[in-house]
Amino acid sequence: MRLNRQSEIAISILAACAAAPEQQLQTVQLAEIAQTTKDHAAQIISILTRSGYLRTSRGRSGGVRLAADARELTLNQVLRITQPDLAKRAGRTLDTPATLVGPIVDAAFAPFLRVMERVTIADLISPSDGAKAPCFECCLVKQHSPHGGLRTLQSVPGD
């Protein structure tokens, strides 16, 4: 349940584009924001463009813009194209585990995907007043047990 580097870069690029909706950002700018090389950023921009999440234009005044609504684009949608193995795991049934620990991994994996489905690219953009984004105020992030760890998901209301 770890994001690969491609996913991290894709999410950073989408968030940067969402934060500057009136601008066309250059690949080199996005690479700097995502802390990667220009070539790696260009590869991921190509993937995001083919998926319909970004729009690119060539030429002197060209650049990259968000093509999707940041309020509707979830992290889960991004992960489906950058980490398709996550989608395969999500579709696997618990009745036929590949290993003895399969049901345990699947049980831990389900809440991760639920959180990724709730958080949008717009949630990642810091409000100008410095307040925390709403997704970071949810019970999964805030709730801690008296023993210092996160509460179990069975005890979280609403799930």
Order of alpha helices (4+ residues) and beta strands (2+ residues): alpha-alpha-alpha-beta-beta-alpha-alpha-alpha-alpha-alpha
